Amino acid sequence: MKRIALLGMPNTGKSTLFNRMTGGAARVGNWPGITVELLSGKILLGGDMVEIIDLPGIYDLHGFSDDEQVVRHFLHDNVPDLALVILNATQIERQMSLLLQLKQLNMNVVVLLNMSDEARKYGITINSEKMSEMLGLPIYLLSGKYGAGYQDALQAVTKALRYPTPGMAEQLRSQLEQDEHIESEMARVLHHAVQVPAQMPEHLTDKLDRVMLHPWLGLPVFFGIMYLVFQGIFLLGQPLQGWVAEALSWLRSAAMEPAVAGTPPWLSGLLLDGIYNGVATVAAFVPIIVLFFLFMAMVEDSGYLSRAAFLMDALMAKMGLDGRGFVMLLMGFGCNVPALMGTRVMRSRSLRLLTMLVIPFSLCSARLQVFVFISAALFSPQHAPLVLFSLYLFSFAAAILTALLFRSKFQSSEPFVLELPPYRFPTLRQMLLRGWIEVRHFLSRATQFIIAGVVLVWLLTNLPSSAVAGGPDTLAGMIGTALHPIFAPIGINEQLTIALIFGFVAKEIVIGSLAVIYGLSGDALSGALGMQLDWVQAYSFMLFTLVYTPCLSSIATLRTEAKDIGYTLFTLGWSLLLAWSLSFVFYQSARALGY
């Protein structure tokens, strides 16, 4: 199978093009010569199946960041049949040097000048035919966002794959000779093929940034936007979640119960009260997951996330971090795993370790399911969005506190460099594709962890067979009783304790576990929790769930990225201690005030 590598600097639209080409049907895989996983997808081109690998964005092929080393090692040990180089047409003067470095590797190369629509708005004219003639490479203008030029690019890629790759040169010239050659060739190409106006016209981006990056207004605007995002997720997602839950409840009574009517009681209990209730309760949150990533796609792809990093850099610097750390925290709202992997762009190991220490406090989408469910069960529709927003603020507070406490242990002097791309509103196709990718990831996790988790919970709550299901004499009851002295001071009962234990594997299992423990799902489970818990207990439980150990996937990623088992154990221990302490202070304070 032939292989195409996507190469380019960060913020060139490389991921957008990858998603368009693969349709979101991507997977992660290991490759010889590198210790991290890369995203890849298979597509049909010219009658042949071709694999596309999305390599990390890099600024310089000879840099020393982890991402740059990953790209170098990949190209050395896994020579692609074609290098598809993506450049930002609005920044062609800055991006040409990377292209010329890649050209010297003696690979098959096709160049796509992405964001050509934005370049035209800025008055930048690029003669792609002239540039192609001068460089001896096929070069095409493209708008990855809208798809303009996409078919021409695919035809060029298909044509280039017909010819065998020459193979990388065994040894590149010295760095000094390369730089001299690249500078002269870059100046020659830009002079003959690119026209940039002497003064760039004022763009909507400049007008918006006067408000978005204002020294006093910037941060209130940011928190206002994030509050509206969470408010929208809850208000739109809760009715959708209810409809899905009702449909799954109808499916149980209309199809599942008659189907297992003749089976032994233990088997029907396992299938219905165990697997079906647990998975159905978690599956009801799919609409909220989709909405979350649709909203976050708008925030991230619009270019506003970079502004948020810029605004927060001064504050983050006081904590020993930088604006990139804030971006990673925001990425962690979706999933901690890619956020942890994203720290590779940091060259300082100390800065990386401190950033990875705070990322697991991000309120990821898996925790979001737990909080939406419990907020809807214990709080009014008016108060639930505020409760959800407060948990996001606690998420930031836990990260800030951790950074302040440990900044002296992980000191770094690495400078902060950030690109501010122009504002872009993502297309509906981009947002839907992003949502679909995350739903596929969610469903994949369901098959791997959630089913196994709820089955194990059912066994613990039903064994030994002589005990009453869910009672204190079951294995789950014994575990809950043994741990009760630890969790009683923070208002967490035995049933919630069992759910927390399984949440260590994957936070999605928490709600599925409660469905199995109580033998209920949907509104019935919400009602049971509402009857058993008051709002102080519920909020204490959510605080603990927010801060305590991340899921097993995040822990594995943390271990891989840090390459230090001691650091990984320290991270887990600190998160458990902080979670218990925060919940203890809140719960005991609320009780002392008479709540």
VOPAZA-638420 format. One line per field, with one value per residue (C-alpha): residue in one letter; x, y, z. Coordinates in Angstrom, 2 decimals, decimal comma. Each point is the difference from the previous one (the first is absolute). Example, Ala and Ser with C-alpha at 12.3 -4.5 7.8 and 13.67 -1.06 7.14 Angstrom:
2
aa: A  S;
x: 12,30  1,37;
y: -4,50  3,44;
z: 7,80  -0,66;
REM end
This chain:
595
aa: M  K  R  I  A  L  L  G  M  P  N  T  G  K  S  T  L  F  N  R  M  T  G  G  A  A  R  V  G  N  W  P  G  I  T  V  E  L  L  S  G  K  I  L  L  G  G  D  M  V  E  I  I  D  L  P  G  I  Y  D  L  H  G  F  S  D  D  E  Q  V  V  R  H  F  L  H  D  N  V  P  D  L  A  L  V  I  L  N  A  T  Q  I  E  R  Q  M  S  L  L  L  Q  L  K  Q  L  N  M  N  V  V  V  L  L  N  M  S  D  E  A  R  K  Y  G  I  T  I  N  S  E  K  M  S  E  M  L  G  L  P  I  Y  L  L  S  G  K  Y  G  A  G  Y  Q  D  A  L  Q  A  V  T  K  A  L  R  Y  P  T  P  G  M  A  E  Q  L  R  S  Q  L  E  Q  D  E  H  I  E  S  E  M  A  R  V  L  H  H  A  V  Q  V  P  A  Q  M  P  E  H  L  T  D  K  L  D  R  V  M  L  H  P  W  L  G  L  P  V  F  F  G  I  M  Y  L  V  F  Q  G  I  F  L  L  G  Q  P  L  Q  G  W  V  A  E  A  L  S  W  L  R  S  A  A  M  E  P  A  V  A  G  T  P  P  W  L  S  G  L  L  L  D  G  I  Y  N  G  V  A  T  V  A  A  F  V  P  I  I  V  L  F  F  L  F  M  A  M  V  E  D  S  G  Y  L  S  R  A  A  F  L  M  D  A  L  M  A  K  M  G  L  D  G  R  G  F  V  M  L  L  M  G  F  G  C  N  V  P  A  L  M  G  T  R  V  M  R  S  R  S  L  R  L  L  T  M  L  V  I  P  F  S  L  C  S  A  R  L  Q  V  F  V  F  I  S  A  A  L  F  S  P  Q  H  A  P  L  V  L  F  S  L  Y  L  F  S  F  A  A  A  I  L  T  A  L  L  F  R  S  K  F  Q  S  S  E  P  F  V  L  E  L  P  P  Y  R  F  P  T  L  R  Q  M  L  L  R  G  W  I  E  V  R  H  F  L  S  R  A  T  Q  F  I  I  A  G  V  V  L  V  W  L  L  T  N  L  P  S  S  A  V  A  G  G  P  D  T  L  A  G  M  I  G  T  A  L  H  P  I  F  A  P  I  G  I  N  E  Q  L  T  I  A  L  I  F  G  F  V  A  K  E  I  V  I  G  S  L  A  V  I  Y  G  L  S  G  D  A  L  S  G  A  L  G  M  Q  L  D  W  V  Q  A  Y  S  F  M  L  F  T  L  V  Y  T  P  C  L  S  S  I  A  T  L  R  T  E  A  K  D  I  G  Y  T  L  F  T  L  G  W  S  L  L  L  A  W  S  L  S  F  V  F  Y  Q  S  A  R  A  L  G  Y;
x: 0,00  1,35  0,45  -0,50  1,41  -1,67  2,65  -0,17  0,26  -2,63  -3,20  0,22  -3,31  1,76  -2,49  -2,95  1,36  0,70  -3,60  -1,33  2,08  -0,72  -3,58  0,86  0,74  3,34  1,86  3,14  2,91  3,59  2,86  3,57  2,56  -2,37  -1,50  -3,28  -3,17  -1,00  -3,38  -0,51  -2,84  -0,51  -1,61  -0,42  2,05  0,18  -1,24  2,61  -0,39  2,30  0,85  0,28  2,01  -0,52  3,42  0,37  0,30  3,62  1,73  3,44  1,11  3,19  -1,62  0,28  -3,59  -1,53  -2,35  2,86  1,92  -3,08  -0,27  3,72  -0,04  -3,16  1,40  3,24  -1,52  -3,29  0,79  -3,39  -0,87  -1,11  0,42  -3,07  1,27  -2,63  0,96  -2,05  -0,32  -0,49  3,42  1,85  3,11  0,43  -0,95  2,12  3,13  -1,57  -0,99  3,55  1,36  -2,38  0,88  3,63  -1,03  -0,47  -3,57  -3,04  -1,71  -3,33  -0,53  -3,41  -0,25  -2,91  -2,22  0,30  -3,41  1,38  3,13  -2,17  -1,86  3,35  0,97  2,71  0,43  1,82  0,91  -0,04  1,02  3,07  0,91  -0,42  2,28  2,71  -0,01  -0,60  -2,89  -3,75  -1,65  -3,75  -2,14  -2,54  -2,71  -0,22  -2,88  -2,29  1,52  1,04  2,85  -0,43  -0,74  3,00  2,19  -1,30  0,74  3,54  0,49  -1,30  2,34  3,03  -0,60  0,56  3,71  2,28  1,37  3,72  0,73  1,47  3,56  2,34  1,48  -1,15  2,40  1,34  -2,44  1,93  0,09  -3,70  -0,99  1,99  -1,51  -3,55  0,15  1,12  -2,50  -2,84  0,71  0,11  -3,33  -1,85  1,24  -1,29  -3,12  -1,53  -1,38  -0,76  -1,51  2,26  -2,68  -2,41  -3,64  -1,73  -1,85  -2,89  2,60  1,66  -3,33  -1,03  3,37  -0,40  -2,70  1,06  3,59  -0,81  2,03  -3,14  -2,84  1,78  -0,30  -3,64  -0,92  1,76  -1,75  -3,30  0,44  0,88  -3,03  -2,28  1,56  -0,78  -3,46  -0,73  1,27  -2,25  -3,14  0,14  1,46  -2,32  -3,18  1,91  1,37  -3,52  -1,35  2,81  -0,52  -3,74  0,73  2,42  -2,52  -2,66  2,45  0,62  -3,67  -1,04  2,89  2,64  -2,23  -2,06  3,24  1,47  -3,27  0,84  3,57  1,14  -0,53  3,73  0,55  -2,96  1,18  3,51  -1,26  -2,72  0,96  3,71  1,03  -3,10  -0,70  3,65  0,69  -3,38  0,54  3,38  -1,28  -2,64  2,84  1,06  -2,01  1,77  3,40  -0,85  -1,17  3,07  2,37  -2,08  0,24  3,69  0,71  -1,43  2,17  3,17  -0,22  -1,03  3,49  -1,28  1,86  3,33  -1,35  -0,95  3,57  1,36  -2,32  0,89  3,76  0,81  -2,01  1,41  3,55  -0,53  -0,78  3,10  -2,01  -0,66  -2,89  0,48  -0,77  -3,33  -0,76  0,78  -2,38  -2,73  0,81  -0,40  -3,66  -0,47  2,36  3,09  1,89  0,62  0,63  2,77  1,47  -0,19  2,63  2,64  0,24  1,74  3,76  0,58  -0,56  -0,80  -2,68  -1,42  -0,17  -1,70  -2,53  -0,72  -0,51  -2,89  -1,67  -1,85  -2,01  -1,70  -3,69  0,03  -3,07  -0,19  -0,32  -2,49  -2,46  0,14  -0,52  -2,85  -1,82  0,38  -0,66  -3,26  -0,98  0,79  -0,29  -2,68  0,27  0,92  2,81  1,41  1,93  1,51  1,05  1,63  1,79  1,23  1,60  1,92  1,22  1,05  1,83  2,08  0,44  1,42  2,43  1,07  0,50  2,07  2,19  0,63  0,95  2,41  1,41  3,24  0,51  -0,49  1,71  0,38  1,25  -1,31  -1,36  -3,65  -0,65  -3,58  -1,72  -3,31  -1,84  -2,78  -3,51  -1,79  -3,44  0,12  -2,37  -2,93  1,77  3,10  -2,01  -2,09  3,12  1,68  -3,06  -0,10  3,68  -0,55  -3,15  1,96  2,65  -2,71  -1,60  3,41  0,62  -3,44  0,88  3,38  -0,69  -3,63  -1,48  2,78  -0,41  -3,76  0,25  2,57  -2,17  -2,99  2,04  1,21  -3,55  -1,51  2,63  -0,08  -3,30  -1,37  0,15  -2,73  0,96  1,65  -0,08  2,75  0,85  1,03  3,60  -0,76  -1,62  3,04  2,35  -2,22  -0,13  3,77  0,58  -2,82  2,26  1,99  -2,96  -2,52  1,68  -0,62  -3,62  0,51  -1,97  0,85  -1,78  1,77  3,31  -0,34  -0,78  3,14  2,17  -1,15  0,32  3,74  -0,17  -2,16  -2,16  -2,79  -0,45  -1,05  -3,57  -0,22  1,15  -2,68  -2,63  1,16  0,38  -3,51  -1,50  -1,56  0,61  -1,10  -2,54  -0,40  3,71  -0,15  -2,95  1,79  3,09  -2,19  -1,68  3,23  2,31  -0,31  1,69  3,00  0,80  -0,54  2,31  2,66  -0,16  0,35  2,97  1,76  -0,79  1,37  3,39  0,85  2,08  -0,53  -1,10  2,26  0,68  1,19  2,22  1,56  0,60  1,49  2,37  1,03  0,53  1,81  2,08  0,16  -2,03  0,85  -1,45  -3,13  -0,58  0,59  -2,63  -2,56  0,70  -0,28  -3,30  -1,53  1,18  -1,23  -3,38  -0,62  1,14  -2,21  -3,05  0,69  0,26  -3,16  -2,10  0,96  -0,34  -3,47  -1,12  1,41  -2,08  -3,12  -0,48;
y: 0,00  3,42  2,64  3,78  2,22  3,36  2,58  3,67  2,64  0,30  1,88  -0,71  -1,92  -3,35  -1,72  1,48  -1,45  -3,35  -0,19  0,95  -2,67  -2,80  0,99  -0,37  -3,72  0,26  -2,14  0,32  -2,31  -0,66  0,43  -1,28  2,44  2,13  -0,51  1,89  -0,82  1,89  0,46  -1,78  -0,82  -2,06  1,29  -1,24  1,93  -1,00  -3,50  -0,59  0,12  2,65  0,76  3,63  0,88  3,35  0,99  2,64  3,61  1,23  3,31  -1,31  -3,44  0,44  1,24  -1,67  -0,18  -3,45  0,47  0,93  -3,08  -2,17  1,26  -0,52  -3,54  -0,87  1,21  -1,85  -3,35  0,06  1,67  0,99  -0,49  3,63  3,04  2,24  3,36  2,47  3,69  2,96  2,25  3,09  -0,61  -1,29  2,08  -1,73  -3,48  -0,33  -0,92  -3,24  -0,97  0,53  -2,11  -2,82  0,32  -0,79  -3,36  -1,28  -1,28  0,09  3,25  1,64  3,49  1,41  3,73  -0,09  2,93  1,48  1,65  1,95  0,94  1,63  2,02  1,35  0,94  -2,69  -1,37  -3,30  -1,29  -3,71  -0,96  2,24  -1,24  -3,60  0,62  1,60  -2,65  -3,00  -1,12  -0,33  2,90  0,62  2,66  -1,40  1,00  -2,94  1,68  0,35  -2,67  2,30  -1,64  -3,24  -2,20  1,38  -0,75  -3,59  -0,54  1,31  -2,30  -2,99  0,81  0,46  -3,38  -1,75  0,72  -1,66  2,28  0,72  -0,65  2,41  1,18  -1,93  3,13  3,61  2,84  1,86  2,33  3,11  -0,99  -0,85  3,33  1,98  -1,98  0,22  3,75  0,77  -2,39  1,26  3,63  -0,90  -1,90  2,61  2,80  -1,61  -1,91  1,90  3,53  1,41  3,49  2,60  0,63  -2,74  1,15  0,17  -3,27  -1,04  -1,80  3,32  1,55  -2,97  -0,20  3,54  -1,44  -3,65  0,88  3,14  0,13  0,46  -1,36  -3,07  -2,36  0,87  -0,54  -3,38  -1,25  1,35  -1,96  -3,19  0,43  0,34  -3,16  -2,02  1,55  -0,98  -3,55  -0,51  1,68  -1,72  -3,29  -0,77  -0,40  -2,07  -2,19  -0,50  -1,06  -2,50  -1,39  -0,42  -1,79  -2,37  -0,65  -0,83  -2,32  -1,86  -0,61  -0,66  -2,14  -0,88  -1,29  -2,31  -1,26  -1,20  -1,06  -3,71  0,24  -0,76  2,92  0,56  0,29  2,32  2,12  0,22  0,88  2,48  1,48  -0,32  0,50  1,66  2,43  0,98  0,49  1,65  2,54  0,93  -0,05  2,58  2,53  -0,32  3,14  2,03  -1,25  1,00  3,46  0,49  -0,64  2,03  3,01  -0,59  -0,40  3,48  1,45  -1,85  0,20  3,66  0,94  1,23  -2,67  1,60  3,34  -1,64  -1,29  3,49  1,56  -2,57  -0,04  2,66  -1,85  -3,38  1,39  0,77  -3,69  -1,20  -0,83  1,87  0,62  -3,39  -1,63  1,80  -1,27  -3,54  0,45  1,05  -2,96  -2,19  1,03  -2,39  -2,74  0,02  -2,42  2,30  2,92  -1,96  -0,96  3,64  1,01  -1,38  3,47  1,15  -0,41  0,41  -3,28  1,85  2,07  -3,16  -1,85  2,91  0,34  -3,74  0,22  2,48  -1,34  -2,90  2,60  1,06  -0,88  -2,49  -1,08  -3,28  1,87  2,33  -2,90  -0,66  3,65  0,59  -3,07  0,84  3,73  -0,81  -2,45  2,25  3,58  2,10  0,86  3,56  -1,07  -2,98  2,08  2,09  -3,18  -1,27  3,32  0,03  -3,41  1,37  2,83  -2,56  -1,84  3,11  0,66  -3,51  0,47  3,46  -1,19  -2,97  2,14  2,52  -2,71  -1,84  2,72  0,17  -3,74  0,32  3,26  0,99  2,99  -1,07  3,04  0,03  0,38  -0,02  0,46  1,86  -1,30  2,12  -0,62  -2,66  -1,43  -3,75  -1,40  -2,19  -2,94  0,54  0,16  -3,08  -1,95  1,01  -1,13  -3,31  -0,69  0,52  -2,15  -2,80  0,38  -0,08  -3,14  -1,64  0,62  -1,42  -3,30  -0,14  1,19  0,71  -3,43  -1,74  2,50  -0,37  -3,80  0,06  2,38  -2,33  -2,95  1,92  1,09  -3,49  -2,29  -2,06  -1,35  -0,39  3,77  2,50  1,75  3,32  -0,70  0,37  -3,72  0,08  0,46  3,60  0,59  -1,36  2,24  3,03  -0,74  -0,41  3,36  1,81  1,57  1,71  1,32  0,70  3,33  1,29  -1,21  -2,85  -3,15  -3,64  -0,06  3,11  -1,39  -3,08  2,22  2,07  -3,13  -1,00  3,59  -0,50  -2,17  2,44  2,85  -1,10  -3,06  2,11  0,57  -3,51  -1,38  1,93  -1,38  -3,54  0,60  1,41  -2,30  3,07  2,22  3,33  2,00  -2,83  0,18  3,80  -0,28  -2,53  2,22  3,02  -1,89  -1,31  3,00  3,67  2,70  0,26  -3,73  0,19  2,98  -1,58  -3,15  2,05  1,90  -3,25  -1,43  3,17  -0,08  -3,60  -2,28  0,23  -3,01  -2,94  1,27  3,35  -1,69  -2,21  3,08  1,89  -2,87  -0,20  3,74  0,55  -3,19  -0,02  -2,38  2,02  3,17  -1,90  -1,36  3,47  1,44  -2,62  0,43  3,78  -0,08  -2,40  2,13  3,23  -1,54  -1,21  3,30  2,17  -2,19  -0,08  3,79  0,53  -2,69  0,83  3,74  -0,43  -2,18  2,49  2,74  -2,10  -1,29;
z: 0,00  -0,95  2,66  -0,02  2,76  0,73  0,90  0,91  2,68  2,76  -0,91  -3,73  -0,11  -0,16  2,32  -1,90  -3,25  1,69  1,25  -3,44  -1,71  2,46  0,86  3,67  -0,40  1,76  2,50  2,09  -0,59  0,97  -2,48  -0,02  1,32  2,10  3,44  -0,53  -1,90  -3,16  -1,62  -3,32  -2,38  -3,16  -3,19  -3,56  -2,58  -3,65  0,74  2,74  3,76  1,44  3,63  1,10  3,12  1,74  1,36  2,75  -1,11  -0,04  -0,66  -0,85  -1,11  2,02  3,21  3,37  1,23  0,50  -2,96  -2,32  1,13  -0,59  -3,58  -0,66  1,37  -1,89  -3,32  0,64  1,01  -1,96  -3,32  -1,48  -3,66  -0,07  2,24  -0,19  1,24  1,25  0,12  1,20  -3,04  2,20  1,59  -3,05  0,76  3,36  -1,12  -3,13  1,99  1,29  -3,54  -1,24  2,85  -0,90  -3,68  0,79  1,48  -3,56  0,50  -2,21  0,99  -0,83  1,44  0,96  0,71  2,40  1,05  -3,48  0,52  2,99  -1,94  -2,69  2,66  1,20  -3,55  -0,23  -3,53  -0,50  -3,46  0,79  -3,56  0,12  3,49  -1,15  -2,99  2,13  2,73  -2,23  2,19  -0,65  1,88  0,33  1,63  2,46  2,44  2,38  1,81  -3,04  -2,24  -2,89  -1,93  1,92  -3,03  -1,92  3,02  0,20  -3,69  0,53  2,97  -1,98  -2,88  2,29  1,62  -3,34  0,23  2,57  2,67  -0,57  3,68  2,48  -0,42  2,27  1,44  -0,19  -0,57  2,99  1,74  -1,08  -3,68  0,09  1,52  -2,57  -2,88  1,38  0,60  -3,55  -1,63  2,17  -0,91  -3,71  0,04  2,05  -2,24  -3,21  1,16  2,95  0,22  3,44  0,34  1,64  2,62  0,99  0,09  3,38  0,49  2,22  2,14  0,89  1,00  2,15  1,71  1,30  2,25  0,37  0,94  1,98  3,25  2,13  -2,11  -1,44  2,98  0,89  -3,65  0,01  3,14  -1,33  -3,24  1,88  2,28  -3,04  -1,46  3,13  0,28  -3,60  0,51  3,01  -1,33  -3,39  1,19  2,90  -2,11  -2,58  2,77  1,35  -3,40  -0,50  3,52  -0,68  -3,27  1,71  2,80  -2,60  -1,78  3,24  0,72  -3,60  -1,21  2,59  2,81  -2,30  -1,58  3,30  1,63  -0,15  1,29  3,59  2,43  0,47  -3,77  -0,59  2,95  -1,44  -3,48  1,02  3,38  -0,67  -3,61  -1,47  2,87  0,31  -3,70  -0,68  2,77  -1,45  -3,60  0,91  0,25  -3,63  -1,01  2,70  -1,16  -3,57  1,13  2,15  -2,88  -2,44  2,30  0,76  -3,72  -0,53  2,77  -1,00  -3,81  0,10  1,20  3,37  1,97  -0,92  1,25  3,28  0,34  -0,68  2,59  2,63  -0,59  2,59  2,66  -1,04  0,18  3,70  0,48  -1,85  -3,16  -3,24  -2,39  -1,64  3,34  0,05  -3,51  1,15  2,94  -2,42  -2,26  3,07  0,13  -2,89  1,13  2,21  -2,27  -3,04  2,36  1,73  -3,37  -1,13  2,56  -2,37  -1,58  3,20  -0,14  3,73  1,86  3,24  -1,72  -1,57  3,32  1,78  -2,83  0,03  3,76  -0,40  -3,17  1,74  1,95  -3,26  0,04  -2,87  -1,97  1,96  3,29  -1,66  -0,36  3,75  0,89  -2,44  1,28  3,70  -0,54  -1,76  2,77  3,01  -1,23  -1,69  -3,73  1,05  2,32  -1,93  -2,61  2,81  1,82  -3,19  -0,58  3,61  -0,52  -2,97  2,23  2,64  -2,78  -0,71  3,72  0,59  -2,90  1,23  3,57  -1,17  -2,24  2,78  2,47  -2,29  -2,30  2,00  -0,56  -3,80  -0,94  -3,66  -1,99  -3,41  -1,93  -1,06  -3,75  -1,27  -3,35  -0,14  -3,07  -1,52  1,27  -2,01  0,57  -0,68  -2,58  1,00  -1,66  2,14  3,21  -0,82  -0,97  3,25  1,97  -1,87  0,70  3,72  0,04  -1,68  2,68  2,68  -1,46  -0,32  3,69  0,74  -1,61  1,75  3,53  0,75  -0,72  1,92  2,83  0,42  -0,17  2,81  2,02  -0,46  1,22  3,06  0,85  -0,50  1,52  2,07  -1,31  3,54  0,59  -0,93  -3,25  0,78  3,73  2,60  -0,13  -3,67  -1,06  -0,98  3,38  1,81  -2,01  0,61  3,74  0,20  -1,70  1,80  2,71  -2,76  -2,00  2,77  0,99  -3,55  -0,20  -2,48  0,78  -0,77  -3,38  -1,24  1,29  -2,23  -3,00  0,70  0,11  -3,48  -1,18  0,35  -3,14  -1,98  1,27  -2,36  2,22  3,02  -1,17  -1,48  3,35  1,89  -2,40  0,80  3,74  0,34  -2,66  -1,65  -3,01  -1,42  2,03  2,51  0,86  0,21  2,39  2,19  0,28  0,73  2,84  1,51  -0,33  0,84  -2,08  2,34  -0,37  -3,75  -0,42  2,21  -2,14  -3,18  1,45  0,83  -3,45  -1,60  1,72  0,84  -2,21  -3,76  -2,02  -0,79  -3,56  1,34  2,58  -2,71  -2,18  2,95  0,66  -3,68  -0,42  3,33  -0,27  3,80  2,18  3,13  -1,52  -1,08  3,51  1,46  -2,37  1,04  3,70  -0,17  -1,91  2,57  2,93  -1,59  -0,91  3,55  1,51  -2,22  0,58  3,75  0,27  -2,06  1,70  3,57  -0,60  -1,53  2,90  2,54  -1,67  0,42  -3,54;
REM end
